[in-house]
Amino acid sequence: MTTNADKAIELARLHAAPELLLLVNVWDVITAQVVAATPGVKALATASHSIAASYGYPDGEQIPRDLMIEAVGRIAAAVDLPVTADLEAGYGDAGETVRRAIDVGIVGCNLEDQLKPLGEAVAAVEAVVAAGSAAGVPFVLNARTDAFLKGADKDPEDVLADAIERGRAYLDAGATTFFVPGKLDEPTLTRLVDALGPLKVNVIGVPGSLPLDVLQRLGVARVSYGPWSQNVALTALSDLTADVLRGGGLPEGTRKLN
């Protein structure tokens, strides 16, 4: 039987491996099973935005924590692969939220800083690391900064400097990797990797992102897709509905996956 600790060790290894770790985010049991069954998939990541949307809640910790923990636990129980969960900013108590997530089989998480004061954000990272240690699980913490997402009206150099300062602080506090969502260009990402080290920076894939081979060359550890995988599925559903209403039908090549 593969334990939570075994899965956490494997998830950490995948982040440290020279090959770019690719995570197409899931939001329920069936999406988890479909992605997990795809050849080449080695781990799964949940998307908090997508899970919240599936229950009718807006993003931003509006979904009750109990419901989020139940959702990610169902996903972890449905697959044999390591699962890292997007736990937003920890729902008011990052350490307790991660303790509960570990109890339902989660072995890694994203944790947002929401640009809180640095000391407060570092304390949340430390609480997550402590929760993993207390559970005997080498928990894989992907500490996220919102510096780029919320920095559109700031000097780009100030935004980059803030991100680097936060990245160093989170890694020093025990985070495994540092997540910088946003549509980053190659020079910016190069400076982040140079400052924080190879295989320490994670990014999100969005329309128009840098190609995967470029991210691999720059030393990025992982690419995930957040709510965009759900948007792809919803786009297909919307297109199907429109086509049916025009007198069409199912697209050629549609497979039965459940």
N, C-alpha and C positions, 0 to 999 in steps of 0.2 A: 504493500500500500504506500502510495506517495503522500508524504506528510506536507503540511503547510510549510514547514522549514525547508523541505526538499524543493518545493515549488519556488519559494523565495530565493533560494540559492541559484536555481536555474534562471529565474528572471533576472537576477543580478548579473549572471554570466552572459546572458543575451545582450544586456546593455554594454558590457565591457568587451564584447567580441568585436573584432575588426569589421564584420559585416553590419551594415545599417539594419537596425531592428525596425521592421515595418508593422504597424499596428492599425488595422482598420477597425474603428470603434464600433461596439455593439451596444444594444440597449434593452434586450430582453432575451429569453431563453432561445427562441428560434433563430434570431440573428446570431447569437453566440454559437449555436450548434452548426449553422451554415458556414460561418467564418472558420470555426475550428476544424471543420471537415475539409477545408480547402487545402490541397497539397502545398506544403511549404510554410504554413502558419505554425508559429512556435509559441505564441502567447496571445492573450486577449486583453483588450482595454475597453472599459465601459466609457460612455459619454454622459456626463450628468445632465447636460442640456437635453439630450435625446431621451433619457429616461424620464426626466421631468415632463417633457412634452407628451410622452406616451401616456402619462397619467393626467394630463390636462393642466399642468403647472407651468408658469414661466420659469426661465432660467434665473439663477441667482439665489439659491438656498430657499426658494419658496416651497419646494416639496418638503414634507415632513421628513426629518431624519430617519424615523422608524421605517418609512416607506422606501427611502433610498437604500437603507441597509438590507431590507427584505429583497429588493430588486437585485442588488449586486450579489446577494447570497444565492438567489435562485440561479443566476448566471454561473457562479463559481461551482455550484453543485451539479450543473448540467454538462460540464466539460471536464476533461482531464488535464487541460493545460493550465499554466499559471495565469491568474487573472489580476490585473491592476485596475483599480477603480478610481474614477474621478470623484473625489469627495469634496469638491468645491473648496471652501475655506475651513472646513471642519465643523460646520453647523454649531458654532459657539464654543466648542470644546474639542479641539483636534485630537488630543490624546484619547479621550473616551470614544470618540467616533471611530478612530482607527482600532482601538481595542475591540469594539463591537464588530468592525469589518473583518478583523482577523478571526473572530469567533465563527463567522459564516464562510470562511475560506478564502478571503482576499489576502494577497501577499504583497501588494504594492499599491501606491495611490499617487494621484496628483493632489497637491495642496496649494491653493491660491494664496497670494499675499494681499491681494486687493489694495496694494500700495499702502498698507498699514505702516505705522512707524517701524523702523527696522528692528528695534529691540523686541517689539511685540510679535513681529513676523518670525524672528529667530526663535523666540520662546515656543511658538507653535510647532516649528520644526523639531525642536528638542523634545517636545511632548510626544510627537509621533515616534521619534526614534526610541524614546523610553518605553512607549507602549509596545513596540515590537520586541524590545529586549525583555520586557516583563513576560511576554507571551512565548519567549524562546523562538521567535521568528525573525530572521535577518531581513526585516521589512524593507522593501525597495521604495524609497521616497523620492518622487519626482517633484521637487519644490518649484513652484511656478511664480513668476513675477508678471504683473500686469503693466509693467513699465511701458512697453511698446503699445499695448492696446489702448492705454489711457494717456499716451504722450503725444498725441497729434498736434497739440497746441504749444508744445515745448520745443526748446532747442534740441535738435537730434543728438548733439554731443552730450547734453545734460542727461537725456534719456538713456543713452548708451552707458554713461558713467554710473548712473543709478543702477542700471541692470547689472553691471559688472560688480559693483559693491554688494548688491543683494546676492548675486550668485556666489561670490566668495564667502559671504557670511553664512548662507544656507549650507553650502558644501562643508564648511568648517564645523557647522553644528551637527553634521551627520547625514545630510541628504545624500542620496546616491547620485542624482543627476539634477540638472537645472533646466526648467522648461520656460521657453521664451515665445509664447504664442504671438503671432503677428506676421505680416507679410514682409519678411526681412530680405534685404538685398545681400549680394555676396560680400561686399566690403564690410558691412555691419556684422554679418555672421562670422566672417573671418576674424574680426577683432574680438568677438565674444569667445570664440574657440581659443584664440591665442592667449586671452587673459585667463580663462578658466581651465584650459587643458583639453586635449582630445578626448572624445567619448564621454564628455560631461554635459554637453549641451543638447537639448531635445527641442524639436520644432514641430509645428503643426502644418499639415498640408492643406492649402487653400487654393482656389482657382488662381493661377498665375504664379504659384510658388516656384522656387528654384527646382530644377530637375533633380531626381534622386541621385543620379551619378555625381552631380556637383556636390550635393550634401555629403555623400560618401567621401569624396575627395577632401572636403573641408574638415572632416573629422567629427561630424555630427554623430551622436549615438543612436538616435531614434527619431522616427517620424510617425506621428499619429494623425488622425483625421477628424477628431472631435465630432461635432454634429454634422459634418459634411457627408459622412457615409449615410446618415439618415436622410439628408437632403437628396442624395442620389436615388435612394429607394422611393422617396416621396415624389420626386420628379417622374420616375418611371410610372408610378401609380397615377399621377395626374395626367400624364401623356396617354396612358391606357384608357382612362375614363373619357378623355376628349376624343380619342379615336373610336371608342365604342359608340359614343353619341353621334359620331359622323357616319356610323354604319359599318365600322371596321370590327376588329376583334383582337385576339391575343397575338402578340408579336411572334414571328417565326423564331424558333430556337428557344422558346420559353421552356424551362425545365421544371419538373416537380421536385422541390428540394425539401419538402416536409410531408 
